[in-house]
Amino acid sequence: DQQVKQNSPSLSVQEGRISILNCDYTNSMFDYFLWYKKYPAEGPTFLISISSIKDKNEDGRFTVFLNKSAKHLSLHIVPSQPGDSAVYFCAASALTGGFKTIFGAGTRLFVKA
Amino acid sequence: DSGVTQTPKHLITATGQRVTLRCSPRSGDLSVYWYQQSLDQGLQFLIQYYNGEERAKGNILERFSAQQFPDLHSELNLSSLELGDSALYFCASSVDGAGELFFGEGSRLTVL
């Protein structure tokens, strides 16, 4: 039961260009969405989040867009830097009822210098 | 440093054995989560505890069990181990059981 899907296992982008990572979800109960970044041999670290009452949240080079009607969110990284090369996980949860946080399978981003 | 501590970092054992993974959450966090990451797979949710009580359960095998103690640390017990149980096991914590999770560095289990 894949409630959160990241259909692209990997993405390669040139340094300085935009990276767009996509995520789809199926459960309409989700009302809070997060992106995590993971380097090898480390645990995932929180990057940015968005509540379902918003359609955009920006933090420096990172912007998350939410399209509730399409049950789709995306992470934009502009400009991409080699240090952004990592695995990015999309996650979804419901703030009420202690709903579990569900993660997607991850997208490995390669930023080429 | 996320503030979440997991031990051991690495563990090698044989099929049929039992192991215990330990997690200390960030100071002040009441909720603990366990996730399994197999080779090239995503993070599979196993179980969540909030202030000592089980709150949510994912695809956790019957051979696996967990608990959260009064001091809020948590243990994940894996028994009758199989080769397929080899994975990275992550613990995460959060203040209120939802929202941002803080992950430990993981415990890498190898079953031979």
Interface residues (C-beta under 8 A of the other chain):
Chain A: Q6 Y32 L34 Y36 A41 E42 G43 P44 T45 F46 S49 F89 A91 S93 A94 L95 G98 F99 K100 T101 I102 F103 G104 A105 G106
Chain B: S2 V4 S31 Y33 Y35 Q41 G42 L43 Q44 F45 Q48 Y50 R55 A56 K57 G58 F90 A92 G97 A98 G99 E100 L101 F102 F103 G104 E105 G106
